[in-house]
Amino acid sequence: MGRQLGRASDGVRCDDRRVNWVDERPVLVAPDAFKGTFSAVEVAEAIAAGIESTGILADRCPIADGGEGTADVLCGALGGDVRDVEVTGPLGDAVVASFTLLERPASGKSRGSRTAVLDMASASGLPLVPEGARDPLVATSVGTGELISAAIDAGAELVLVACGGSATVDGGAGAIEALTNGGGLRGAKLTCLVDVQTTWERCAAVFGPQKGASPEGVAELEVRLAALAATLPNDPRGIPGGGAAGGLAGGLHAAFGAAIEPGAPFVLTAVGADARMRAARFVIVGEGQLDRTSLQGKAPGELATRSRQAGVPCHAVVGRNALDLFGGRILDLMEILEATTLDELAAAGKLLATRWLKATASV
């Protein structure tokens, strides 16, 4: 965009100075977490610091897709009251998990309802289990059900359950039992935010090995899931996303009518990513590893696609780039930089901002 005279109606000083409107726009910094390393907030702050060292403003917009960190992202964007609760961990020991009562609704559907959000991983997550003890034949989602009950006890009328990072493949059996024992939903509603499209009946084969199951263990989990399906009020099978969190999403849907929604579009809408992207000079997305799964509903891939469609340049800063050439063409990223420390993330932000300044110096 060229330079033009400011007008009082544009919210700038009305004088004879010419204003470069492109230079007034920030860079949208919208990373997901680098799982196991840095939260989305930490990544966004590091990249933004590098950008702002060049004199360009950065719009910090951490994102998530229904996996770990979703509750923190929504709390940061919408405000909220975080509550800690002692619940049953995936191996039966006590752990401290949390839910957040949001200050503002996360979507139009939740307007007028008091909304809570929680990461099921905080109660039943794989990081809670030492590597040598990981066994989805033993791990239970009871703590997630207890956490949902605690949110309802606190007055939540809608509970958003971020279904990612679980240690379990119990089809939600533990959570269903705990919720039932806690008095059920009591008029509240559930929405499961998912970052995969795997169906409930496929979750053992797809996720069991990642959580420590042998081939024989996977077969046993499939038998258990089939038996559980026969006891539920509705059939959990065949629903995209029902297999998220070891079948938790499908189980809660079948037992309590929980809605199942792709997490990335939900979160991007909640944080106002589309409007912020269109107001930016360019976008930086990020995640721990950029690969083919980034094209399958992950938040960075979703935002990169939206940026391409809106004609806003998009770059990526990732821990590792494992995306093939075809996938790269689909996302149409301007550039992909790798960074594994906070200093490297800041340097990447500075480099991208410096290159943009040089490229636009003649405009």
N, C-alpha and C positions, 0 to 999 in steps of 0.2 A: 504494500500500500504506500502511496506517495505521501509527501508532507502536505499538510493543509492548515488553514487558519483555524484557531480555536474559536468556539462559539460559547456563549454563556450557557446555552442549553445542554452543552456537552459535559458540564461539570468541571470545566477548567477555567483558569483566569482568562477573561476576555480582553486581550491586548493585541499588540501587533506582532508578537513573537510567533514564529511558526513552530508547530508541534509535530514531532514524529510519532504518529499514533502507534506504529508497530513497537517502538521502544518503550511505550507505556505498558505494554502487556508483559505478564510474568511468564516464566516457564512452568508448566504443570509437571510436578514431580510426583508420580503415582506408582510406587512400587508395591508389590506384595512382599511378605516376609521372605527372608532367606532362611528357610526352615532349618532349625538346629543351630543357627548362627546369630542372625539379627532379626528383630521384629520389623514389621513394615514401617513403624514410626521411626526406628533408629536408622533404617536405610534412607527414608525420605529426608530426615534431618541432615545426614551426612552429605548426600548428593546436593541438597539445597544450599548447604554451607559453601560447597565448592562453587556453585553457580553464583551465589551472592558475593563471593570474593571478587567477581568481575564487574560488579556494579549492576547486575541484572537481578530483578526480583524473582523469587521462586514461590510458587503456590504449592505448599506441602499438602499432598492428598494421598495418604496411605490407603491401600485398597486390599481387599480379600475376596475369597470366592466361596466361602462356606467352610473352609478348612480352619486350622488353628490360627488364632489371631483375629478372627472375624469379630468377636465381641469387643476387643480393644479398638478396632477400627471404627465400629459403629458408635462406641462410647465416645471416642475422640471427636467424631463428626457431629453427633447429636446431643452429647452431654449425658451424664447418667450417674447413678449411685451404685457403686460396686459393693456387693455383699459377699463375704466369705462364709463358707459352710463346710463343716466336716461331714464327709460322705464316705461310702465304701469304695475303695480303690479297685482297680481291675483284678487284683489277686486277693481281694478280701480284706486288706489292711486299710486302716483309716487314712484318708488324704484330705487336704483342704482344697476345695474347689471354689469357684465363684460364678455368680451371675450378676448382670447389670440391669437395673431398672432405668430405662431410657427416659430422658427428659422430653424428647420430641419423638413423634411417630417415625418409624423407619420407612413407611410407605403410605400411600393413600388408603390402602386396605386396612391399615392399623390406626387410622385417624379416629380419635375418640376413645381408644382402648389404651389402658396402661400396658406398656410393652416391656418384656424382659428379653434379654439375649444372653445366651451362654454357649461356650465352646464345650461340646461333649468331651473333648480331649482333656479338659481340665479335671474331669472326674474319672474318665475311662481311657485315657490316652496312652499310646505306645511309649512315650518318653517316661511314663511313670513306672515302667517295668524294666528292670535290668536286662541287658541283652541275653544273658544266659538263662533267664527265667521266662522268656517270651514264649507263650503257648496259648493260642486261641481256643484250644479245647478246654482250657481252665478259665481264661479271662472272662469277666462278666461286666455287663453294662449297668449293674444295679445302681452304682453311684450316679449315673446320669439321670436315672429315674428319680432318685432322691433329690438331685439338684433341681430338676423340673418342679417337683413337689414343693421345694423350698421357695422357688420363685412364685408359685401360685399362692403359697401361704403369705407371701409378702404383698399380695394384691395384684399380681400380673394377670391380665385378662387375655393376653396373647404372649406366648413364649416362642421365641425364635431359637431353634436348636441348630447350631453350626455343626454339621456332621462330617468331620474330617479328623484324621490323625488317631483313630481308635486302635486299641490293643485287642479288640474283640471281633469275633465273628459268631455272635450268638443270636443274630436276627433280632436283636432288641429284647430278647426274652427277659434279661435281668431288669432292664428299665421298665418293661411292662409290668413285671411283678411288683417292683418298688412303687410305681405310680398307683397301681391298684391298691396296694396295702396302705398308701398314703391318702386314700380317699378319692382317687381318680382326678379328672380334670376340674370338677366342680364348676362347670360353666366356662372354663377357660378354653382357648384354642391353641393348637400347636402348628408351627410351620417349620419344616425341616429344610435347611439351606444346604444344598449338596454341591460338591465339586466334581462329581463323576456322573456318568449316565448308566453305570452298571446296574443290571436288574438284581433283585433280591436273591433269586435262585442261583445267580452266577457269582455271588460275592465270595463264597468259600474258595472256588477255583482261582478267582482273580486276586483276592487279597490274602487268603490263608497263608500262602508261602511267604509273603512279605512280613507276616507276623509270627513266623516260626513254625508253621504247620508242615509236616512231611506229606508226601503223597497219600499215605494211609490216613493221616490226620485230616487232609482235605476231604477224603471220602467219608470219614466219620462226621465231619461238619455238615456235609451235604445231607446225610441221613437225618441229622438233628434238625436241620432247617426244614426238611420235608415234613417231619413229625410236628414241628411247631406250626407250620402253615395250616395243618389240618385242625388245629385247636383254635385258631384266631377267628374273630367274627367275620372278617373279610379276607380275600385272597391277596397276599402281599406280592405275588409273583407277576412278572411281565411289565412292571412299571419302571420307566427310565429313572434312575437315581435311587430306586428302592434299595439297592445294595450298598449305599453309602454308609460308612461307619460300621462295616461288618453286618449290614442288614438292619441297622437301627432305624433308618428312615422308613423302610418298608414295614417293619414291625409296628412302629408308632402309627403309620398310616392305617394298617389293617386293624389295629386294636382300638385306636382312638380317633380315627379320621383325620390324622395330621396331613396338612398340605405338604407337598414336596415341590420345592422351587429351586431352579439353578441359582447357586449362590452369587456368581459373578454379576449377572445383570441386576440382581436385587441390591447388592452392595453398591454398585456403580450408581444406581438410581438414588439410593439413600444418601450418598455423599455428594450428589450433584455433579458427577464427573462429566457428563456431556456438556453442560453449560460452561464449566470451568475449562474443559478442553477447547471449546470454540473460542474462549476468551484468551487463550494462550498463544504465544509466538511459536512454541513447539512443545512436544510432550516427551517425557522420559518415563518409560515403564521399567520394571525390574522384577526379578525373582532369582531364587538360588540357582536353578538350572532351567535354561530355555531349551525345550525339546518338543517333540511331536505332541506331548500332552498339553503344551501351551496353546495348541490349536483346538483343544477339545473342551472348551468351557472355562479355562483358567482365566483369572481376572486380567493379567497383563495382556494376554492374547486378545481378549474381548475388547479391551480399551484400544489396543493397537489397531484392530479392525475398524472400530468406530472412528478413530482418528483418520485412517486412510479414506474412509467413506466421506468424512467431512472436509478432506483436503488439508488437514493439519499435519505437518511433519512429525514423525514419531521415531524416537531412538530408544534403545534398550541398554541398561546396565545390569549385568547378570553375574552371578558367581561363576557359572560355566555355560558356555554356548555349545549345546549339542544338537542344534537345529540343522537339518539338512538344507540343501539349496532350494528344494521344492517348497519346504515349509517356510523358508525365508522369503520366497516370492509371494506366498500367500499373505504373510503379515506385512510385507512391503516396508520393513523397517529401514530407516535411512542409514543407521549404523548400529552395531552391537559391540559394546565394550565389556570386558570382563574385569571384575573387581572382587576381591575376597576379604578385604579389611576395610575399616571405616575410613582410614586415610586414602585408600585406593578409590573408595566410593566418592569421596570428596574431590579427588583429583579427576575422576571421570566427569563429574558434574562441571568442574572448572574447564576441562578440555572442550566439552560440547558447547558450553556457553562462549568460550573464546573463539571457537571455529564459527559459531553463528555470527558473532560480532564482526569477524573478518569478512565473512561471506556477504554481509549486508552493509558493509561500510560504504559502498558506492551507491546505495539506494537513496 
